[in-house]
Structure formats: C-alpha cells, structure tokens
Amino acid sequence: MAPPLDPAVLRGMPLFAGLDADAMAEAVALARPRRHARGAAVFTQGEAAAAGHALIDGRVKIVQTGPDGQQVVMRFIGPGEMFGTLAIFTDGLYPADAVAVADSVELSWPAAAMTDLMERHPVIVRNALSIVGGRLREVQHRLREVATERVERRVAHALLRLVRQAGRRVETGVEIDFPLSRQDVAEMTGTTLHTVSRTLSAWESQGIVESGRQQVVIRKPHALVAIAEDLPPLRSGD
C-alpha cells in the first residue's frame, strides 16, 4: 500500500491557493497519484471526463484534433497546473488529448470528489475561474495572432510564451526545458511544418535560436522579442 501523500505537494498550485492546512489535507487525501511515461496518454479527446487533473512533475501536451484530422497544440501544462477539470462541468467529455511529453506525475480527483471539494471550499471555485479566465485570454491572443500576424511573428510569440513557462538558463542562452518538435511549433501557430522549419533554419543562421533533437535554445532573446513585436531589425552586435 502506497504511503499517504504529503499535503505539501499542493503548495504553490493556483487551484488550491488560499486553502488552510486542514482543507489541503482533505484535498490531497482525495487525490489519486499516477505516473505517465513519455508519450503516454493521460486522457483522450472525446473520453468521458471522469476526473480533474493537476501536474506535479514533468510536462503534458494538450492536443485537439479537428474533424479533418488536423491537430492543434492548445497548450503545454507544467508542474502545478490543472488540466482537464473544466470538462467535468461542461459536456462531460475531454475536449482534447493530454499526452506526456516527458516522464510525468499527476494527481487526479474523481469528478464527484472534485465537485464536493468545490462545494465545501468556494475558494477553489474562485481559483478555477481565475485560471480559466487567464487561459481564455491566452486563446484570444493566439486567435488574434493567427488572424493578423505573419508567420514569423506567430512563431516568435509561441517560443517566447514557452520560455516564460519553461525557460532554463544554459550556457548558450535560454533553453525550453522539455522536448519540443518543429511539428509542435507548427501545430501551436496554425502553420505548416515546412514553414516552421524554414523559419527556424533562418533564425539559426542568424544566431537567434539553436534547435535539434526536439530541444530549442533561444540564443538571442532580445532579437526574438524584436521579431515578435515587429520592431526594426537589431544591428549587428546589438
């Protein structure tokens, strides 16, 4: 039998911000921990939403497939973030696949347990609304980018979002600290693999990024910001 979870695993998670120690202990006692190897599905699009989820280690990709089979990467989930929970309270079906892109550990709460927690601790409801509101703003920004910006700006914005979410300082710049393929970037930005490959190759020749083996390092973040914001090109040596 596995030892009980330490309530400290919930500390820092926005969904449970503001809960007292007793409520934290109650929430963690209802959670079910699971490990997922890289490439494993946490849940699949169209599956009954039986639980709400929160990631405590690793990285999960949320991918939605349209009727034509085209895939869109909706977002990457990092440690401390909830995912799949809203589906419990809408049509009861997961709207996308959740796939581990690195070995991951998540907690899940059965739908009845999550509903009960929210009824007894309204702060969880307020936190969930705040999280959903933030993600809605992000989706609106991405829709505006797809509708109004050229591909280079969209790709730059996508990489900068990932740097803010999972950037790690390395000797050559800032690395996006999880496996990221060029196909992932294409599916995030509403463009083709060919276009993303061409764009990244051009930036590599300019020393702005370094990519390979599903890893991306931003060597000149200021240059990427200039592209994203459509600023004048930086002079050599800037």
N, C-alpha and C positions, 0 to 999 in steps of 0.2 A: 504493500500500500504506500502510495506516494505521501511524503510529508505535507502538512498544510502549507499553503502559500503565505508568504510574509506580506502583510498589507503594504509594505514599503514599495512593492512592485507597481502600485498605482500612483505613487507620489510623483508629481510632475505631469501626470496625464490631464490635459484640459477637461476631459469629460467628468473627472471626479474632483476638480478644483473646488475648494471650499467645504468639503466634507470633513466632519470631525473624525476622531480616531475610531469611535465605535461604528460609524457608518462605513468607514473604509474597511474595517474588519468584516463587516456584514457583506459588503460588495465583493471582496476578494474570496470570501467563503463560498459564494455562489458561482465563482468563475471556474472554467474548465481549461487548463493549460494544454496546448498541443504544439508539437514541433513539426515543421514542414521543411523537407529538403528542398534545395534549389530546384526550381522547375515544377514543383508540386502545386496542385490547385488547392486553395483554401476553400473556395466555393466556386460554382459555375453559374453563368448567366442563365436566367430562367428557372433556376432551382428554388424551391421553397425556402424563404428566409427564416430559418429555424433559430437563428442566434444573432446577437450583436457581437462585434469583434473589436479587439484592441491589440495592437502590436507592441510587444515588449522588447523584441530583439530581431534584427535582420531588416529585410526590405520586401515589400509586396507591391506588385504592379496591378492596377485596376484597368482592365481592357474590355471595351464594349464592341460587339460585333453587330453591324447593321444587316438588314435583310439581304443586301447584295454581297455579303461576306466580307466587306471592308471593315478593318479593325481601327479603333481609335484608342490610344492610351489616354485615359481620363486623368490619371494622376499616379504618382508613386507614394506609397504610405511608408512613413518612417516610424521608429520607436516612439511610443507614447501617443500615437494617433489611433482614433477609432475608424472603423470602416464596416460597411455592410449593415449598419444598425438602422439607418433610416428606412430600409426596405421592410422592416418589421411593421412599421406604422403607415405604410402606403399600400401597395397592392399585394404585399406578402411574397414578392419574388425578387431575387437578387437581380439588379439591372445590368450586371457586368460580371466578367470573370475576375477573380482575385488569385494571382499567381505569385508564388515566392520567387523573387529574383536572386535571393541569397538564402542560405540556411536561416530559418526564422523560427521564432517562438511567439505564439499569440495566445491571448486569453479570449474565451468566448462565454457569453451568458445566454442561456436558453431564452427564447422570446418571452416566456411567462416571467422568468426571473428579472429580465431587464425591465419589463413593464411594471412589475411590483416595486423594484428599486426606484423607478422614476416617480411612482405614485407616492411613495413614502419619503422621498428626498427630492423635492421640487428643484433643488439647485442643479441636479443632474439634467433636468429638462432645460433649464436656462443655459447650462453649458452646451448641451447638444444643439440648441437653437443658434447659439453664437458660432459654433463650429460649422454648422450647415450654412449660416449666413456668410461666413468667410469663404467657404468653398464656392458658393454661388457667385460671389464677387469675382473669384478667380476664373470661373467658367465664363462670366460675362466679358472679362478682359480677353480671354482667349478667343471668344467668338468675334470680338471687335478686331483682334489681330488678324484672324483668318479673313475677315471681310474687307479689311482696309490696308493691310501692310504687305509689302513684298516679302518673299520667302526668307531672304537673308535676315530681315528684322525678326520674323517669327522664330526662326531657329535660334537667333541670339537671345531673345526673350526666354525661350524654353530652357536653354542652357543656364542662363542666369537664375531662373527660378530654382533649378536643381542645385546650383551652387549654394543658394541661400538655404535650401532644405538639407543638403548633404555634402557641403563643401568641406574638404580637408586639406590643410596646408601641406604641400610636399615641396621638395627641393626645386622643382621646375615650375611651380605655380600653385593652382588650387585644383585638386582632383575631386571629381564627382565620385563619392565613395560607395558606389555599388555598380554592378555590371550594367552597362548602358550600350545598346547596339544602335547602329545608324537607322535600322528599321524602327526601333523605339522612337527615335527623334522624329522620323517621318510621320509616324502614327500620332505623335503629340502635336504636330504642327500642320496637319492636313495637306501634306505634300508627298512626293514620291521618294523612294529610296535613292534613285538616281540623282535627284536634285539635292538631297541632303549630302550624299557622297561628294558631289561636285562642290558644294558649298564648303564642307569641312576640309576637303583637299585644298581649296583655295586659301582657306584660313591657315591651314598647316604651312603652306608655302610662305605665308606672311608672318609665321611665328606666333599667331594668335592662340591656336589650340594645338593639342597633340592628342591623337586618338589611335586606338588599336586594341585588339583583343577585348573589346567591349569595355574599355576604360577611356575616359575623356579627362584631359587635364587642360585647364584654362591657363595658358602661359601669360597672356596679357589681358587681365580682366577689364582694364580701362578701355582697351581697344574694342572689346566685345560690347561694353556699355555704349560706346560711341556708335556702333552699328545698330544696336537695339533702339537707341534714341534718335537715330538718323542725324547724328552730329557730323560736322565736317571731318574728313579723314585726318587722323593724327599724323603729324610729320614724323619722319624717320628719327628715332632717338627719343621721342616723347614718351 
